[in-house]
Amino acid sequence: MMKKVELVFVPAPGFSHLVPTIEFAKRLIHQDGRFSITILIMKHLLEPNSITYLPSTAATEPCIKLIDLPQADPPSPDLSKYPETYFCTSIDNYKPHVKRVVAELVDQSLSNSSSVRIAGLVLDFFTVPMVEVGDEFGIPSYLFITASAAFLGLMLYLLARYNDRVDAELEDSGPEWAIPSFVNPVPIQVLPKPLFIKEDGYAATMKLVKRFKDVKGIIVNTFMEMESYALNSFLDGETPPVYPVGPMVSLASGAHLSPNGVHYKHIMTWLDDQPASSVVFLSFGSMGSLSEPQVREIAFGLLNGNFRFLWSLRVQQQKEKEKRLGPNDSRSIEDFLPKGFLERTSGHGIICQWIPQVEVLAHKAIGGFVSHCGWNSILESFWFGVPIVTWPLFAEQQLNAFYLVKELGLALEMKLEYRNGDDHLVLEDEVEKAIRCVMEGNSDVRRRVKEMGESSRKAVIDGGSSFTSLGLLIEDMVGNI
């Protein structure tokens, strides 16, 4: 009789973390029928698009069970001035609820000799402190990194560089860093901004990274053909085994995520009418927004270049920068654009807040992608062979942009977001020039991206590098029983 194996996933409550986590869970159960997976959801911390996304997963994958955790106690109001610490504390406060569910699953397993056995916890960058729960029950934990192997290398470098000096402070200036997971020295200016806030982002990050050495293995959403240099840098005997199992790309239809089904149909029908590789796609992620002056510069760049475009636009409000144009805002998108822009581009472009990104990138009409450089977007773009123009906004996106442009030669630079230029507008002529470069049919970057896309698809099929790596991970997990 085939031994049944249970895994408990504890993902961070963000859309960009949930999607690859669930795709990884699907990949596991499809590659090995012994697995069943329970995913613990911190529903009260989710944004709306995540809440919409999850039910379809539960309906289509009988071996994946979603459990909504009860709402945890909120952090002390005193922490509200430290956003990174507040977020990490919000997640950490779910530990008692995670412990209760794991205890119930362990009891079920022990009470029935034919039941499945729990082989491990699969934790996220932000939930890695839950390794304590696994330790309490004698269950090994694995860390799933939803970012690049190069980013993992940066985290391990911080740990080695500062080790127990959690009170150390990164200087927002100074030399480049020789990080083992990068070929080239890395300018300190492209490191994630929260690392430069000693009492908040830096301290919170180091608290997480210190737990990396306590896991049995590290799973990364990448593949060997793309990040061989970074992945080989972990063969030092000190890092837990690293398993590249990506790319995890959700190919399911995004129609059910659309706030308006008619709108979804309009986008796809319009793309069907456009020539092959003629449309530039602009999108800055589920959390990305632009200032009003920057929106106008992009609009003029599109207008001057006479480009066909599809633009997913969210605008920062002047009075409250973090608030984005939404359904309760009295102004329309038109109010933020140059006068007459929509009339002059009618039939030539579409601007809206929500766009089914994977289906758009898969469409033959798309020729280039102006992107915030979130790791999921990068992998999706490569999967479909669409070259990127970099426009990072926050988190590790600056590092990703540097990595793509300077290390891998797989993107064109519009902006790398060096810290001293945060308020610098990208002007209309720069926008026009960068888009024109990426839309050139025979560019070297376009050729390399298409080759990388082919490699990414081969990596996940039987015999591919990620398929093989996942097999090794499965062997390790099953060996825990």
ABEGO torsion letter per residue (X at the ends): XBBBBBBBBBBBBBAAAAAAAAAAAAAAAAABAABBBBBBBBAAABBAAAAAAAAAAAAABAABBBBBBBBBBBBBAAAAABAAAAAAAAAAAAAAAAAAAAAAAAAAAAABAABBBBAEBBBBAAAAAAAAAAAAAGBBBBBBBABBAAAAAAAAAAAAAAEABAABBBBABEBBBBBAABABBBBAAABBAAAABAABAAAAAAAAAAAAAABABBBBBBBAAAAAAAAAAABAGABBBBBBAOBBBBABBAAAABABAAAAAAAAAAAAABBBGABBBBBAEAABBBBAAAAAAAAAAAAAAGBBBBBBBBBBBAABAABBBBAABABBAAAABBBGAAAAABGABBBBABBBAAAAAABAABABBBBAGBAAAAAAAAAAGBBBBBBBABEAAAAAAAAAAAAAGABBBABAGBAAAAABBBBAAAAAAAAAAAABAABAAAAAAAAAAAAAAAAABBGBAAAAAAAAAAAAAAAAX
